[in-house]
Amino acid sequence: MARVSRSSPPRLLYSLCCTTASRSPASSLIGGAFHLRHFSAGNAARTKPDKEPWWKESMERLRNIGISAHIDSGKTTLTERVLYYTGRIHEIHEVRGRDGVGAKMDSMDLEREKGITIQSAATYCTWKDYKINIIDTPGHVDFTIEVERALRVLDGAILVLCSVGGVQSQSITVDRQMRRYEVPRLAFINKLDRMGADPWKVLNQARSKLRHHSAAIQVPIGLEDDFKGLVDLVQLKAFYFHGSNGENVVAEEVPADMEALVEEKRRELIETVSEVDDKLAEAFLGDETISAADLEEAVRRATIAQKFIPVFMGSAFKNKGVQPLLDGVISYLPCPIEVSNYALDQAKNEDKVELRGSPDGPLVALAFKLEEGRFGQLTYLRIYEGVIRKGDFIINVNTGKKIKVPRLVRMHSDEMEDIQEAHAGQIVAVFGVECASGDTFTDGSVKYTMTSMNVPEPVMSLAVQPVSKDSGGQFSKALNRFQKEDPTFRVGLDPESGQTIISGMGELHLDIYVERIRREYKVDASVGKPRVNFRETVTQRADFDYLHKKQSGGQGQYGRVIGYIEPLPAGSSTKFAFENLLVGQAIPSNFIPAIEKGFKEAANSGALIGHPVENLRVVLTDGAAHAVDSSELAFKLASIYAFRQCYAASRPVILEPVMLVELKVPTEFQGAVAGDINKRKGVIVGNDQEGDDSVITAHVPLNNMFGYSTALRSMTQGKGEFTMEYKEHLPVSHDVQTQLINTYKGNKEGE
């Protein structure tokens, strides 16, 4: 492996990653691009014998991690300590400290309510010559797209658990997401200084509730007020944390009174790992002595393969246990080349392609976060393959636009540092690049996207308008920005009432955006009643024959269309199809597009409740035209009236969005929750037992799910949680259809 010799100047070390731990003036003045070439040329001879590429060492010294947890488990406090010990910040502020400064990572009021950090997407720090990017992970299901992106960018994660609260509902949600996106993780049991702290209870809860195959890597020396330090079971050393902020870590021998416990817990650790690691199992069964290095390698292999979760302990608030956790991140979590990332090849119908993750390949980068900065839009990129340089031309695969990279920076919380180039595995930000969140950039040689281009359809709409007329500009600015950030958030105009309609993935999703408009843009918005996006469709064939004739002095209007409408076959990819089966020239061919346009326009608003008509096939079989009076307008109007004439005969029905709802409730509340789902016209399709919880899967109409989170909380004493995603549109029952039609008619008459 190519290593840099100690005698080489500090600039060469800098060249490996275009970064430096020691900011020597000489190394800052010269651009990173020069160093890369300088290093490659100067050390070519040394690199050749190993046949290892120039970037291998810098990649192995890189970690992209996320820290996530249940609200109030000490996630922000832990991040604050990590930044302090790695030298990123020079003094510690508490989240609710008396000095009123607040933690570095908390800057907005809304962050505390959402329990996720919004302001900075990636903070970068250095620990023992390793570069660590800490990425914020949002935890909410309504932000599926955002969660998916944040977890795509991570290579590993730390799950923080409270030693008193144990495994709580949000810990389960976060863990479920990590499992879904196959993120290797460590667990950190925090708050060992609190009254009632019991790390072994929490470890057992993680095994039973989260199905973790885990074991402790450390044993605490004392608990609650007597919490003094930790014994590392791999190295068999006791660590104490001295100094005003615990910055001096002192390693000593294991206390004599703890030797038996340490021996027992080390044996348990080796047993647990050897169940999933064959190499360690052989040594264990052969009764060989297992050295610290062998055990560390085995834990690393099992963690990266997601078969084992090492458990660390400490108290971030009391500054104990954070440095060994950072060592754990380096020892046990994967570097970018040890994780498989897949792209979707748009040229081959979204086929999965594995990315090698090497800087030698074509450029593939994902914009996973947008931020409105002082200098315009700041876009965070995770580079999966290839190298990006300042001044390069890159192509946005989602829009097809070619863009020049005007400025490339590395983020340190909210300060930034200009760099010349960055390679695979790194996280950088670019300025002045117009794009939406989730767009993929390449150098043009491949057509890959990192996430599917198929964005789920929004299922719920709200009418919003600013309270004061003066704030219209800020209001539209906010909506434009949120649309860019989140493809599942749509904005439209209601043609009838002229109101602005926002659509999204659920009640909470839209509530959060209305709240963000108020806080970030200081615009008070009034919100209408939530509306469900119904659809209409036809169930049988109906014929039309309509003549549109109008004589009004001068050129009149004349157009006759004959044909039929029918439902599209099940599983068809389009929602509207128009077929021209005309024989001969009864209607001149230049009028056919106008006829299609007329039918499309008419299908935008069905006669039952004014919602769009889907799964419709229109077939034109005959018609008539007039040599003088026929025009595009005449045929367009003829089509609109023809559709309205035959629509009632096609036995139309209303379709409503049905949601796939997954509930997780303690078993004692199962009966009440199931009864409530039936009351909401839901169909229960699955019921499983998971530890002490019941997992219920049901299909429930969205119209009956309003305010469900409040109802579920009151039914389960706040212990139940649910996730909801769009499944399909299905016909409503006859009584609901009648009710919807009457409401629609009543509203129309009222106007």
N, C-alpha and C positions, 0 to 999 in steps of 0.2 A: 504494500500500500504506500502511495506517495505521501511522505510526511515532510514537514518543513523542519530543517535542522535548526537547533537552538541558535546557532551562530548567525543564521540569516537575518537580514534587517527586518524590523517590524513591518515594513511595507509588504513583504511577501506574505506574511500571515494574513494581512488585510486582504490580499488579493483573492484568497480562497472564496470569500463570500461577499466581496465588496463591502465588508463591514469591518469594524474594528472594536475591540474591547477597550483598548487604550487609545484615546483620541490624541495621538501625537501630531503636532502641526504638520510635519512632513507628510504623514499618511493622509491627512485630510485634504491637502492641496491638490494632490494628483488624482485624476479621475480613476474610477474603478476599472474602466475598460482597459486602460493602459496596464493596470496590475495584472488583469487576467492574462493578457498576452505575454507580459513580462514573466509571469509565473510559468505559463505553458512552455515558452521558449527556453527559459533558464533552467527548467527542471525536466525538460523532455528526456534527457538521458536517464534521469533517476526514475522517471515514470515507466519507461519502456519495459524493463525486465519484469515488472509485476503485471504488465498489461492492464493496469487499472487506470481508468480515465481520470483526467485532472480534477473533475468535479466530485469524485466519490467521497473524499474526506470531508469536504464542506457539506455535502448532503447528509453524511452520517452524524454531523455535529449540529443538526437542525431538528427542532421539534415544533409541531403546530398543535397546541392543546387548547381545550376549552375547560372552563370550570363551571359546573352547574350543580344545582341543589334545590331543595325545598326552600321556600321563602324563609328568611331568618335562620338559616343554618350557619351563617357566617361566611358566605361566599365573597362578599365585597371586602370584609376584614381580611380574609385570607389573601385575596389579590393584592390588597394594600401592603401586606407583609412581604409578599413575593417581590413586589416592585422595590420595596425598601432594601431587602437583603441583596438584591441583584444590582443595587446602585442606581436604579432608575429614578427614585425619589429620595430626598435626603432627610425627610422627617415624616413621622407617622401621624396621620389624623384619623380619629375614629369616625364611624358612620354618623353617630349622633353625639359627637364629642362636645365638650364644653367650649372649645375654642371657636366653634361655629364655622370652621373651615370645611369640614365634611371630607369624606374619603375622595381620593383622586378620581376614582371611576364613577362616582355619582355626581351628575351635574344637573339633571332635570328633575322636576317634581314628579313627573309622570313615571320616571324610572322606578321610584320607590313603590309606586302603586302597582306597576306591572311586574315588579320583581325581576326585571331584566335590565341590563345596561344598554342604553341606546346610543350614547354619545360616541364611544370609541369602539371601532369594530375590531381592531387588532393592536395590542400593545406589545412592544418588542423588548426583550431583556436578555442579558448575557449571564450565564452561570457556569463557572469552571470551563471557559472556552466553548461552551455550547450556546447556540442562539435559540432562544425560546420565543415563539409568537403565542401570546395568550389571546384567544378569540372569544368574544362574548357569544353565549348561546341563548337565544330566546327560548322560553319554555312553553308558549301557548299553542294549543291545537288549532285555534282559528287562524294562526299565522303559519299554516302548514308549509307554505312555500318558503317562508323566511326560515323556519326551523330546518327544513330540508337543506337549504343553502348553507346555513351556518354549520350543520353537521357534515356536509360534503367537504367543507374546507378543513375540517379537523382531521388530524391523523390519530389523535388519542384524546382522552378526557380524564378529568378528576371529578368524581362524584362525591360531594361533601355531605356527610350525614351528621346530625346533631346527636351527641352521646346521651342526651336526656330524652329528646323527642323521638329519636330512632328513625325508622323508615316511615316517612309521612307520605300523604297522597301525591304531592308534587314530585317527591323522589321517585315514586313508582312511574309517573308519567315520563319524567326525564330519562329514567333508565330504559323504559320501553322504547323511547325514540332512539336511544343510543344502540339498542339491540337491533332495531329495524334498519339502521344505517351502518351496522357492523363496525362500531367504533370501539377499539380496545380501551379499557379504562382501569384506573386505580380508584380505590375508595379511600376517603380521608375522614376518620371519625373525629369531629371537632368538639370543642367546648368541654374537654376533660376536667376543667377547673370548676365546672358548675356543680351545685348540690345535686345529688342523685345521678351523677354521671356513671354509666355502666357500659363500657365499650363491648363487653362480651355479649350482653343482651342485644346490642345493636348488630353485632356480627351474626348472631343467630337469626335475627329478624331479616337481615339481608339475604341469608341463605334460604329462609322459608318464604318470605314475601316476594323477594326479587329473583328467587331461583339462582342466586349467585353461587358459583363454585369458588369459594374464597377462603382465605386463611390470613391470620394476622402476620405481618412482617415485623411488627414491633410489640413490645409489652410495656405498659406505662409503669413508671416507678412512683407509686402513690397515686391517689385520685383526689378529686375535689380540691380542698385547700392544701392538701399535702402533695399535690402533683409536682414532682421535681424534675423529671426527665423521662427518657425512654431507653429501653434496651433493644438493640437491633438484633433480630434473630438470625440474620444471614451472617453478619460479621462477628456476632457474639461480643458486642461492645456496649457499654452504657454511655449515653450521651446526656450531658447537662448543658443548660443554656444560661450563660452568665452575661453580665453587662446590663446597662439600663434598658436596652431593647432586645435582649437575648441574642445579640450579634456574635458573641464569642461561644462557639460550640466546643465543649471539652469532652474528649473521649476518655473513659476510664474502664476499669475491669467491672464485670457484672457483680453487683452487691451479693455477698455470701447468702443472705436470707432469701434471695430470689432465684438461686441456682436451680432448684428443683422445678419451679414453675417455668423458668426459661427453657429448661431441658424438655419439659412436657410440650410446651407450645412450639418449640423448634421441630420436635418429632411430628407434631400434628401438621405443621407447615409442609414438611418433607413428604408426609403421607398424602396430603391433599394434592400437591403438585405432581407426585409420581403417578397418581391415578390418571393424569392426562398427558404425562410426558414419559415416553418409553425409555429415553436415555437415563433419566433419573431413577425410573422404576427398576432398571437393571442393577444399578449401584445399590439401591435401597434393599432390594431383595437379596442381593449378594452380601449384605451386611458390611459393605465397604464404608470407610469413613468418608462423609460427604463434605468436601471443602467449601469454603464460602464462595469461591469463583464458580464451582460446578452448580451450586444451588442458585446463584444469581443468574447464570445462563439459562437454567431450566425454567426459572420464574419468568424470565424475559420471553423465552420461546412460547410458553403456555399463555402468557398475557397477550402477545401479538396474535396468537392463533385464536384469541377470544375464548379460551377454554378455562381461564383462571383469572381471578381478580385479586391482586394483592391489597391488603388493608393496612393503611398507615394511621397513626394516631397523633393527637396533639391538641394544643389550644392556641389558635391564631391570636386571640385577644391578649393572652399572657405571653405571647412570643415564644412558644415552645413547639418544636416539632416541624417547623416550616422548612428549615434547611434540609433535613433528611427527606422530606417530601419532594423537594426539588431534585435531590440526588436520585430519588425513585423515578421521577419523570424521565431523567436521563438514562437511568439503568434499564427501566422496564417498558417505557412507551416507544412505539416505532418511529423511525425517521421516514421522510417522505418516500424513499425507494422501497421500504418494506411493506407498503400498503398498496393494494391493487385499486386503481381508480379506473372507472369505465367511462368512455364517451359514447355518444350516439352518432353514428355516421349518417348525416342527412342525405348524402348522395345514394345511400343504399337502404332507404326506408327505415331509418332509425335502428340499424343493426348495432349491437354492442361491440365496442372496440376497446381492448385493454390498452391503457397508456403505460409506457415503460417508465415514465417519470424521469427521463434523463434530459439534460440540457442539450444533448446532441440531436434530439428529434425535432419535428416541426413545432412551432409555437402553438400551445393551447392554453388559454387563460380564461378564468371565469370571473365576471364582475359580480361579487356576492353582496356588495353593500354600497349604497350611495349616500353621500352626505352633502348638504348645502354648506359650502365653506365660505370664507370671506372672499375667495378668489373664484367663485363659481363652483361648479359641481366637482366634487372629489369622488373618484371611483376606486374602491378597493378591489384589487385583483389577486386571485390566487393563481400562481403559474403552475400548471400541471406538467408541462413538457416544453422544452426549448428555452430560448433566451429572448428577453425583451430589452431593447436599447432605446435610449432617448433619441428622438428624431426618426425612428423606424416607422414604416407604414404597416398598419395592422388592419385586418378586415373583421367587421362585426358580422358573424355568421347569421344572426337572427334578422338583421336588416339588410345585409349585403353591402353596407357602406364601407368605404376605405377611409381610414383615419390616420393622421400622423400623431405620434406620441409627443406632445409638446414638453411635458415635464414629468419626471418620474421621481417619486419621493418614498422614503420609508417613514412610517408613522411611529412616534413615541407619544402615546396617549394623544394630546392635542398639539404637540410640537412636531415639526417634520424636518427631515434631513434629505437634501437632494442627492440622488445617486445617478450614475450614468447607465448602469444596466443591472438586470437581475435575472436569475435563472430558475429553472424548475424547482418546486418545493418552497419557494419564497412567497411572502405576502407583501405586496407593495401597493402604492396608491398612485393614480395618474390624474392630472388636472386637465380640464378643458376637453374631455372626451364625452361627447353626447351619447348616452346609452341608457338602457333600462336595467334594473336589477335582474340578474340571472342571464344576461347576455354572454355569449362566448366569443372570444377573440382568437383568431388564428393568423398565421402569416400568409394565408391564401393558398397554401399547397394542399390543405385538407379541408373538409367541410364537416367538422365535428361540432356537436353542441354537448355541454356537460349535463344539462337537464333537458328533459323532454320539452318540445315546443308546445305540447298539448296542455294548455292551461285549463283547469276545470272551470265549467260554466258557473257564474255567480248564481246563488239560489235565493237571495233575498235583497230587497230594495227598500230604500228610505227616501222620502222627499226632504231635501234640506234647502234652507235659504238663509242668507245672513240677516240678522235682526235689523241692523242699520244699513241704509242704502249706500253710505260712504265707503263701507269696507268691501265692496264688490271685487276690487282689484286684488286685495290680499286673499280673499276667499278663493278666487279662481286660481291664483298662484299656488295655494295650498293643495287644491284638488289636482292640479297638473303634476305637482311634485309627488304626491302620494301614488298617482297612477303609474309614474315612472318606477317608483320604488317597489310597487307590489302589483304584479300582473293580474292578481285575482280581484283587484279593486277597480271597478269601472264607473265612469261618470257619463250620464246621458241627459237628454232633455225630454220632458214629457210634452209631446206635440199639442195635447189638448189643453193642459193647464199652464204650460210654459215653465213649470217648476224644474229645478235641477234634481235629478234622481241619482243617488249613489247605490251601487250594487256590490255585494261581497259574499263571503262564505258563511255568514252567520250573524247573529245578534251582536255578540261581543266584538266581532271584527269591525262592524260599522260603528258601534259605540265608541271604540277606541279612537277611530279616525275623527269622529265628531269632537271628541275630547282633545285630540291633538291639534285640531284646527283652532280650538279655543285657546289652548296654552301656547302653542308655538307661533301662531299668527295673530293672536289677540282678537279673533273674530268670534263673536257670539252667533251661533247658528240655531235657528229653530228647526225642530225635527218633526216630520209628519209621522203618521202611524206606519209601522213596518208593512211592506207589501210583499206578497209571495209572487214569484214569477210563474204564473200559470201559463199553460199553452192550450190551444184547441187543436182538434184533428177530426178528420172525417172517417166514418166507419164503413160506408158502402158507396157504390158507384152512383153518380147522379149526372143526368144529361143536361146540357145547356144549349139554347138556341136563342140568341138575342140580337135584335136589330136596333142599332142606335141611329136615329134619323132626326136631323134638326135643320129646318129651313128658316133662314133669317135674313133675307135680302142679301144678294151677293152669294159668295160661296157658302154652301151649307156643310153639314157634317153627315157622313154616311159610312156605316161599317156594320157588317153582320158576321158574328162568329158562331160556329156550331161545333160541338164536341162533348167531352165529358170529363168529370173529375173523379178520382178514386184514391183510396189510401195506397201509399207506397208499400211494397213487401217488407216484412219484418227484417230488421238487421241491415237495411240499406244505409249507405254511408252519407247520402245527402238528405236534407229535410224538405227540399222542394225540387220537383223535376218537371220540365216542360217538354212536351214532344209534339212535333209538327208532322201529322200524318196526312197532310193535304195532298190530293192528287190533282195535277193540272195547275192552272193559274187563276183559280177562283179568287184568291187574294194575292196581289202582287207581293213578291218575296221581300221587298223593302219594308213592308208593314209588319212582318212577323216579329221582329224585335220589340216593336211597340206593343204588340199583343202580349208577349211574354212579360214585358215590364208592367203592363196593366194588371195581369194576374198576380205577379209578385207583390205589387203594391196593395192589392185587395187582400192578399193573404197575410199582410202585416197586422191586420186587425180583424179578427173574426166577429161574426154577428152576435155570438152568445154573450161574451163579456169583454169584447174589445182587445183580447190578447192575440199574439201571433198564431197563425195556423201552421202546424208542422206535419211532416210525413204526408205530403200532398203531391199527387201527380196530376198534371193538367194535360189533356190530349186534345189537340185541335184537329178536327176531321174535315170540316167544310166551312164555307162562309161566302160572303158576297162583297163586291166592292163597286164603287161608282167611279166612272172615269174622271169626273170633275170634283165631286164632293168628298171623296174619300181622302183622309189624311191620317198621319200618325196619331194625332190627338183623338180623332174619331174612333180609331180602333182601340186605343188605350182605354177610352171611356167605355166602349162596348164591352171590353174584357172585364172591367171593374164591375159593371152592372150585371154581366153574365154570371160572374162568380157569386154575387149577392143573390141572384135569382135562384141558382141551383143549390146554394149552400145548405138551406134548411132541409132539402130533400136527401142530403147525403148523411143524415142522422149524425150531426156533429156531437162530439163529447169534449168535456174539459179535462185536461191532464194537469196533475199537480206534482210538484217535486217531492219524491219520497226519499227520506234520509236513512242511511245506515247508521244506527245509533248503537254504540258499545258502552255499556254501563259497568262500573265496578263498584259494588256496594257490599258492606259487611253482610254476612249471611242472615243475620236477624232481621234485616229490613227487606229481604228478598220479596216476600209476599206483597208488602205495601207497594213496592216499586213496580212489580209485575202487574198488579191491579191497576195502577195509574197508567201504565202503557196501554193496557186494553181500553181504558177509558178514553185515551187519546187516539183510538182507532189504529193502534200499532199491532204488528204481527211479530210475536217473539219467535225467532228462528234458531236460537241457540242459548244454552244455559250451562256454563261450566263452573267448576269449583277450582279456586286458586288459593290455596292456604285457607285463611279465614274469610276470604271474599268470594262473592258470587259474581261471575262475569256473564252479563246478559247481552245477547245480540238481538236487535229488533229492527224492523223496517217501520218507520213512523212518518206520516205525512208532515211536511215542514210546517204547514198551516197550524198544526196542533202542538207545535213545539215551542211557541213563544213563551218566554218567561220560565222555561223549564229548569234552568240552573237554580233559580230561587226555590222552585217547588221541590227539586231533588235535595237541596240542602236541608230544607225543613223536614222532609221525610226521613232523612238519614242522619240527622243531628250534625250535618256538615261533613260527614265522612264519605259520602258518595261522590263519584266523579264520572263524567261522561264525555265521550268524544262523538262528534257527529260529522259525517261527510255525505256529500250528494251521491245518490245511487242512480236513480232514473226518474223519468216522468211517467206516471201511471194514471189511468182514468179515475175520476172521483166517483163516489157512489151517487145514486140518483137523487137522494134528498139533498146532498151537498150541492149538486149541480143546480137544482131548482133554487136553492137559497142564494147561490152566487149570481145566478141570472137575475133574480128579483132585486138583489142589492144593486147590481149594475144598472138595471132599468130605473130604480129609484133615484140613484145618483144622477142619471142623465136627465130625468124629469126635473129634478131639483135645480139643475143648472139652467 
